[in-house]
Amino acid sequence: MNNLIGIIAAVEISKMVGVLIIIICAFLAFFVLIQKSEGGLSSSFGGSGNQIFGAKNTANTLEKSTWFFAILLIALTLMCNI
């Protein structure tokens, strides 16, 4: 009985990690698309993606966010497969 409960719990955790990976992929795609300043989605949000915080802060924040979500995606993928 305990073995069955353990298997069911493992399946539920695996499903939750899978959904989390899909959400992280969406965030990562969003941050990659808004980084391109010569078009892309950044022009849809007011003409330039660098007008909110200034040129250096926005680029730095977007780059850090992209790296964060990329590393998180890799870690969750490896954790799910091990």
CORCORMO-V628275 format. One record per residue. N is the residue number from 1. RES is the residue in one letter. OMEGA is omega in whole degrees, -180 to 180 (none if undefined). NEAR is the number of other ideal C-beta (glycine too) atoms within 8 Angstrom. Layout:
n=[N | N]
res=[RES | RES]
omega=[OMEGA | OMEGA]
near=[NEAR | NEAR]
//
This chain:
n=[1 | 2 | 3 | 4 | 5 | 6 | 7 | 8 | 9 | 10 | 11 | 12 | 13 | 14 | 15 | 16 | 17 | 18 | 19 | 20 | 21 | 22 | 23 | 24 | 25 | 26 | 27 | 28 | 29 | 30 | 31 | 32 | 33 | 34 | 35 | 36 | 37 | 38 | 39 | 40 | 41 | 42 | 43 | 44 | 45 | 46 | 47 | 48 | 49 | 50 | 51 | 52 | 53 | 54 | 55 | 56 | 57 | 58 | 59 | 60 | 61 | 62 | 63 | 64 | 65 | 66 | 67 | 68 | 69 | 70 | 71 | 72 | 73 | 74 | 75 | 76 | 77 | 78 | 79 | 80 | 81 | 82]
res=[M | N | N | L | I | G | I | I | A | A | V | E | I | S | K | M | V | G | V | L | I | I | I | I | C | A | F | L | A | F | F | V | L | I | Q | K | S | E | G | G | L | S | S | S | F | G | G | S | G | N | Q | I | F | G | A | K | N | T | A | N | T | L | E | K | S | T | W | F | F | A | I | L | L | I | A | L | T | L | M | C | N | I]
omega=[179 | 178 | 179 | 179 | 178 | 179 | 179 | 179 | 180 | 179 | 179 | 178 | 179 | 178 | 180 | 178 | 177 | 177 | 178 | 177 | 179 | 178 | 179 | 176 | 179 | 178 | -180 | 178 | 179 | -178 | 177 | -178 | -178 | 178 | -176 | -174 | 178 | -177 | 180 | -179 | -176 | 178 | 178 | -178 | 174 | 174 | -180 | -180 | -175 | -176 | -175 | -176 | -172 | -173 | -174 | -178 | -179 | -180 | -180 | 179 | 179 | 180 | 178 | 178 | 179 | 178 | 180 | -178 | 178 | 179 | 178 | 178 | 179 | -179 | -180 | 179 | 178 | -180 | -179 | -176 | -179 | none]
near=[4 | 5 | 6 | 7 | 8 | 8 | 8 | 8 | 8 | 8 | 8 | 8 | 8 | 9 | 8 | 8 | 11 | 9 | 8 | 9 | 12 | 8 | 8 | 12 | 9 | 8 | 9 | 12 | 8 | 9 | 12 | 8 | 9 | 12 | 13 | 9 | 8 | 4 | 5 | 10 | 9 | 13 | 9 | 4 | 7 | 5 | 4 | 8 | 12 | 11 | 6 | 7 | 6 | 7 | 6 | 6 | 8 | 12 | 10 | 8 | 9 | 12 | 9 | 8 | 9 | 12 | 8 | 8 | 12 | 9 | 8 | 9 | 12 | 8 | 8 | 12 | 9 | 8 | 8 | 10 | 5 | 4]
//
